[in-house]
């Protein structure tokens, strides 16, 4: 999940895998796969950076889990 901020300054988390499009004209709008839209304070570039960071953390966590399993002899 990534945390973003609505225009009223409330923060919420959104699953980045469910974001279909991001528009910046002028406010940043997240359009979800179900058609829901969220207008956020963050710039489009900032949202994209948060998505990239989130995915990097997921991949690093998976690599750590695999290394732990290899050490434990679970994966050959």
DSSP file (Angstrom, degrees, kcal/mol; ACC not computed):
  #  RESIDUE AA STRUCTURE BP1 BP2  ACC     N-H-->O    O-->H-N    N-H-->O    O-->H-N    TCO  KAPPA ALPHA  PHI   PSI    X-CA   Y-CA   Z-CA
    1    1 A X              0   0    0      0, 0.0     2,-0.4     0, 0.0    14,-0.2   0.000 360.0 360.0 360.0 147.9    0.0    0.0    0.0
    2    2 A X  E     -A   14   0A   0     12,-2.5    12,-2.6    52,-0.0     2,-0.5  -0.933 360.0-130.6-117.3 147.6    1.1    3.6   -0.6
    3    3 A X  E     +A   13   0A   0     -2,-0.4     2,-0.3    10,-0.2    10,-0.2  -0.844  31.3 170.2-100.9 129.9   -0.1    6.5    1.6
    4    4 A X  E     -A   12   0A   0      8,-2.8     8,-2.5    -2,-0.5     2,-0.5  -0.823  27.2-120.3-131.1 171.0   -1.4    9.6   -0.2
    5    5 A X  E     -A   11   0A   0     -2,-0.3    36,-2.9     6,-0.2    37,-0.4  -0.956  15.1-139.0-123.6 126.0   -3.2   12.8    1.0
    6    6 A X  B >   -B   40   0B   0      4,-3.2     3,-1.9    -2,-0.5    34,-0.2  -0.249  37.7-100.4 -69.5 168.2   -6.6   14.1    0.0
    7    7 A X  T 3  S+     0   0    0     32,-0.7    -1,-0.1     1,-0.3    33,-0.1   0.765 124.6  60.4 -63.2 -25.2   -7.1   17.8   -0.7
    8    8 A X  T 3  S-     0   0    0      2,-0.1    -1,-0.3     1,-0.0     3,-0.1   0.293 121.2-109.5 -85.8  11.4   -8.6   18.1    2.8
    9    9 A X  S <  S+     0   0    0     -3,-1.9     2,-0.3     1,-0.3    -2,-0.1   0.499  74.1 137.3  75.4   7.8   -5.3   16.8    4.2
   10   10 A X        -     0   0    0     -5,-0.0    -4,-3.2     1,-0.0     2,-0.3  -0.675  46.1-138.9 -82.2 140.4   -6.6   13.4    5.4
   11   11 A X  E     +A    5   0A   0     -2,-0.3     2,-0.3    -6,-0.2    -6,-0.2  -0.725  25.6 170.7 -99.5 148.0   -4.2   10.6    4.5
   12   12 A X  E     -A    4   0A   0     -8,-2.5    -8,-2.8    -2,-0.3     2,-0.4  -0.983  28.7-120.2-150.1 160.3   -5.2    7.2    3.2
   13   13 A X  E     -A    3   0A   0     -2,-0.3     2,-0.4   -10,-0.2   -10,-0.2  -0.823  25.9-170.8-104.3 141.8   -3.6    4.1    1.8
   14   14 A X  E     -A    2   0A   0    -12,-2.6   -12,-2.5    -2,-0.4     2,-0.7  -0.979  29.5-116.3-132.2 144.4   -4.3    2.8   -1.6
   15   15 A X    >   -     0   0    0     -2,-0.4     3,-2.0   -14,-0.2     4,-0.2  -0.704  22.6-154.0 -77.7 113.2   -3.2   -0.4   -3.3
   16   16 A X  G >  S+     0   0    0     -2,-0.7     3,-1.2     1,-0.3    -1,-0.2   0.731  90.0  67.9 -66.0 -19.3   -1.0    0.7   -6.2
   17   17 A X  G 3  S+     0   0    0      1,-0.2    -1,-0.3    -3,-0.0    -2,-0.0   0.679  97.6  54.4 -71.1 -14.6   -1.8   -2.4   -8.2
   18   18 A X  G <  S+     0   0    0     -3,-2.0    15,-2.4    14,-0.0     2,-0.6   0.377  80.9 106.7-100.1   3.5   -5.4   -1.1   -8.5
   19   19 A X  E <   +C   32   0B   0     -3,-1.2    13,-0.3    13,-0.2     3,-0.1  -0.739  41.5 178.4 -83.0 122.4   -4.4    2.3  -10.0
   20   20 A X  E     -     0   0B   0     11,-2.6     2,-0.3    -2,-0.6    12,-0.2   0.881  64.3  -2.4 -88.0 -45.2   -5.3    2.3  -13.7
   21   21 A X  E     -C   31   0B   0     10,-1.9    10,-2.8     2,-0.0     2,-0.4  -0.967  53.8-148.4-145.5 158.2   -4.2    5.9  -14.5
   22   22 A X  E     -C   30   0B   0     -2,-0.3     2,-0.4     8,-0.2     8,-0.2  -0.997  17.4-169.5-128.9 126.6   -2.8    9.0  -12.9
   23   23 A X  E     -C   29   0B   0      6,-2.7     6,-3.1    -2,-0.4     2,-0.4  -0.888  11.0-168.0-113.7 147.2   -3.7   12.4  -14.3
   24   24 A X  E     +C   28   0B   0     -2,-0.4     4,-0.2     4,-0.2     3,-0.1  -0.793  26.6 148.1-132.5  91.4   -2.1   15.8  -13.4
   25   25 A X  S    S-     0   0    0      2,-1.8     2,-0.3    -2,-0.4     3,-0.0  -0.491  96.0 -53.4-153.5  79.1   -4.3   18.6  -14.7
   26   26 A X  S    S+     0   0    0     -2,-0.1     2,-0.1     3,-0.0     3,-0.0  -0.902 138.8  47.8 -82.8 -25.1   -3.6   20.5  -12.4
   27   27 A X  S    S-     0   0    0     -2,-0.3    -2,-1.8    -3,-0.1     2,-0.5  -0.461  90.5-109.7 -75.6 150.7   -4.5   18.4   -9.4
   28   28 A X  E     -CD  24  40B   0     12,-0.9    12,-2.8    14,-0.2     2,-0.5  -0.698  38.0-169.8 -81.7 124.6   -3.2   14.8   -9.3
   29   29 A X  E     -CD  23  39B   0     -6,-3.1    -6,-2.7    -2,-0.5     2,-0.5  -0.968  12.6-152.7-120.9 126.9   -6.1   12.4   -9.8
   30   30 A X  E     -CD  22  38B   0      8,-3.3     8,-2.1    -2,-0.5     2,-0.6  -0.867   8.8-161.0 -95.5 126.1   -5.8    8.6   -9.3
   31   31 A X  E     -CD  21  37B   0    -10,-2.8   -11,-2.6    -2,-0.5   -10,-1.9  -0.946  13.0-150.7-108.9 119.2   -8.3    6.6  -11.4
   32   32 A X  E >   -C   19   0B   0      4,-3.1     3,-1.9    -2,-0.6   -13,-0.2  -0.388  26.9-107.6 -87.7 164.7   -8.7    3.1  -10.0
   33   33 A X  T 3  S+     0   0    0    -15,-2.4   -14,-0.1     1,-0.3    -1,-0.1   0.764 120.4  55.2 -64.0 -24.5   -9.6    0.0  -12.0
   34   34 A X  T 3  S-     0   0    0    -16,-0.3    -1,-0.3     2,-0.1     3,-0.1   0.401 123.5-103.9 -88.4   4.1  -13.1    0.1  -10.6
   35   35 A X  S <  S+     0   0    0     -3,-1.9    -2,-0.1     1,-0.3    -1,-0.0   0.278  75.3 139.6  94.2 -10.7  -13.6    3.6  -11.8
   36   36 A X        -     0   0    0     -5,-0.1    -4,-3.1     1,-0.0     2,-0.4  -0.350  37.7-153.0 -63.7 147.3  -13.2    5.3   -8.4
   37   37 A X  E     - D   0  31B   0     -6,-0.2     2,-0.4    -3,-0.1    -6,-0.2  -0.965  11.9-169.8-126.6 144.8  -11.2    8.5   -8.5
   38   38 A X  E     - D   0  30B   0     -8,-2.1    -8,-3.3    -2,-0.4     2,-0.5  -0.995  11.8-151.1-133.2 125.6   -9.1   10.2   -5.8
   39   39 A X  E     - D   0  29B   0     -2,-0.4   -32,-0.7   -10,-0.2     2,-0.3  -0.868  26.8-175.1 -96.1 126.5   -7.7   13.7   -6.0
   40   40 A X  E     -BD   6  28B   0    -12,-2.8   -12,-0.9    -2,-0.5   -34,-0.2  -0.827  36.1-129.2-126.2 159.5   -4.5   13.9   -4.0
   41   41 A X  S    S+     0   0    0    -36,-2.9   -35,-0.1    -2,-0.3    -1,-0.1   0.801  80.8  94.4 -75.0 -30.4   -2.0   16.6   -3.0
   42   42 A X  S    S-     0   0    0    -37,-0.4   -14,-0.2     1,-0.1    -2,-0.2  -0.234  81.2-111.6 -64.0 150.4    1.0   14.7   -4.1
   43   43 A X     >  -     0   0    0      1,-0.1     4,-2.3   -16,-0.1     5,-0.2  -0.360  27.1-109.7 -74.4 162.8    2.4   15.3   -7.6
   44   44 A X  H  > S+     0   0    0      1,-0.2     4,-2.5     2,-0.2     5,-0.2   0.917 121.4  52.1 -59.0 -42.8    2.2   12.6  -10.2
   45   45 A X  H  > S+     0   0    0      1,-0.2     4,-2.4     2,-0.2    -1,-0.2   0.888 108.5  50.9 -62.1 -38.6    5.9   12.1  -10.0
   46   46 A X  H  > S+     0   0    0      2,-0.2     4,-2.3     1,-0.2    -1,-0.2   0.913 110.2  48.9 -65.6 -42.4    5.7   11.7   -6.2
   47   47 A X  H  X S+     0   0    0     -4,-2.3     4,-2.2     2,-0.2    -2,-0.2   0.924 111.8  49.4 -62.3 -43.5    2.9    9.1   -6.6
   48   48 A X  H  X S+     0   0    0     -4,-2.5     4,-2.6     1,-0.2    -2,-0.2   0.905 110.1  51.2 -62.9 -41.2    5.0    7.2   -9.2
   49   49 A X  H  X S+     0   0    0     -4,-2.4     4,-2.7     1,-0.2    -1,-0.2   0.902 109.5  50.4 -61.8 -40.5    8.0    7.3   -6.9
   50   50 A X  H  X S+     0   0    0     -4,-2.3     4,-2.4     2,-0.2    -2,-0.2   0.886 110.6  49.1 -65.1 -38.3    5.9    5.9   -4.0
   51   51 A X  H  X S+     0   0    0     -4,-2.2     4,-2.6     2,-0.2    -2,-0.2   0.926 111.9  48.8 -65.2 -44.2    4.7    3.1   -6.3
   52   52 A X  H  X S+     0   0    0     -4,-2.6     4,-2.2     1,-0.2    -2,-0.2   0.921 112.5  47.9 -61.2 -45.1    8.3    2.3   -7.4
   53   53 A X  H  X S+     0   0    0     -4,-2.7     4,-2.3     2,-0.2    -1,-0.2   0.903 111.0  51.7 -61.9 -42.3    9.5    2.3   -3.8
   54   54 A X  H  X S+     0   0    0     -4,-2.4     4,-2.1     1,-0.2    -2,-0.2   0.939 111.3  46.0 -59.8 -48.5    6.6    0.0   -2.8
   55   55 A X  H  X S+     0   0    0     -4,-2.6     4,-2.4     1,-0.2    -1,-0.2   0.873 110.7  53.3 -65.9 -36.5    7.3   -2.5   -5.5
   56   56 A X  H  X S+     0   0    0     -4,-2.2     4,-2.6     2,-0.2    -1,-0.2   0.902 108.8  50.1 -63.3 -40.6   11.1   -2.4   -4.7
   57   57 A X  H  X S+     0   0    0     -4,-2.3     4,-2.4     2,-0.2    -2,-0.2   0.896 109.7  51.1 -64.6 -39.7   10.2   -3.2   -1.0
   58   58 A X  H  X S+     0   0    0     -4,-2.1     4,-2.2     2,-0.2    -2,-0.2   0.935 112.7  45.4 -62.1 -46.5    8.0   -6.1   -2.1
   59   59 A X  H  X S+     0   0    0     -4,-2.4     4,-2.3     2,-0.2    -2,-0.2   0.897 113.2  49.8 -65.6 -40.3   10.8   -7.5   -4.3
   60   60 A X  H  X S+     0   0    0     -4,-2.6     4,-2.4     2,-0.2    -1,-0.2   0.900 110.6  50.5 -64.9 -39.9   13.4   -7.1   -1.5
   61   61 A X  H  X S+     0   0    0     -4,-2.4     4,-2.4     2,-0.2    -2,-0.2   0.900 110.5  49.2 -64.3 -41.1   11.1   -8.8    1.0
   62   62 A X  H  X S+     0   0    0     -4,-2.2     4,-2.2     2,-0.2    -2,-0.2   0.901 111.2  49.7 -65.1 -40.5   10.6  -11.7   -1.4
   63   63 A X  H  X S+     0   0    0     -4,-2.3     4,-2.4     2,-0.2    -2,-0.2   0.899 111.0  49.8 -65.1 -40.4   14.4  -12.0   -2.0
   64   64 A X  H  X S+     0   0    0     -4,-2.4     4,-2.4     2,-0.2    -2,-0.2   0.911 110.3  50.2 -63.3 -42.2   14.9  -12.0    1.8
   65   65 A X  H  X S+     0   0    0     -4,-2.4     4,-2.2     1,-0.2    -2,-0.2   0.898 110.8  49.3 -63.5 -39.9   12.3  -14.7    2.3
   66   66 A X  H  X S+     0   0    0     -4,-2.2     4,-2.6     2,-0.2    -2,-0.2   0.921 110.7  49.6 -66.1 -43.1   14.0  -16.8   -0.4
   67   67 A X  H  X S+     0   0    0     -4,-2.4     4,-2.4     2,-0.2    -2,-0.2   0.905 111.0  50.1 -61.9 -40.9   17.4  -16.4    1.2
   68   68 A X  H  X S+     0   0    0     -4,-2.4     4,-1.9     1,-0.2    -1,-0.2   0.903 112.0  47.6 -63.0 -41.2   16.0  -17.3    4.6
   69   69 A X  H  X>S+     0   0    0     -4,-2.2     5,-2.7     2,-0.2     6,-0.7   0.891 110.5  52.0 -67.9 -38.4   14.4  -20.4    3.1
   70   70 A X  H ><5S+     0   0    0     -4,-2.6     3,-1.0     1,-0.2    -2,-0.2   0.916 110.0  48.8 -62.4 -43.3   17.7  -21.3    1.3
   71   71 A X  H 3<5S+     0   0    0     -4,-2.4    -1,-0.2     1,-0.3    -2,-0.2   0.879 110.6  50.8 -63.8 -38.1   19.6  -21.1    4.6
   72   72 A X  H 3<5S-     0   0    0     -4,-1.9    -1,-0.3    -5,-0.2    -2,-0.2   0.549 116.0-117.5 -78.0  -6.5   17.0  -23.2    6.3
   73   73 A X  T <<5S+     0   0    0     -3,-1.0    -3,-0.2    -4,-0.5    -2,-0.1   0.665  80.1 122.9  81.1  16.4   17.3  -25.8    3.5
   74   74 A X      < +     0   0    0     -5,-2.7     2,-0.5    -6,-0.2    -4,-0.2   0.888  69.0  46.9 -78.0 -39.7   13.7  -25.4    2.4
   75   75 A X              0   0    0     -6,-0.7    -2,-0.2    -9,-0.2    -1,-0.1  -0.893 360.0 360.0-107.8 130.4   14.5  -24.5   -1.2
   76   76 A X              0   0    0     -2,-0.5    -1,-0.1    -3,-0.1    -6,-0.0   0.458 360.0 360.0 -86.9 360.0   17.0  -26.6   -3.1
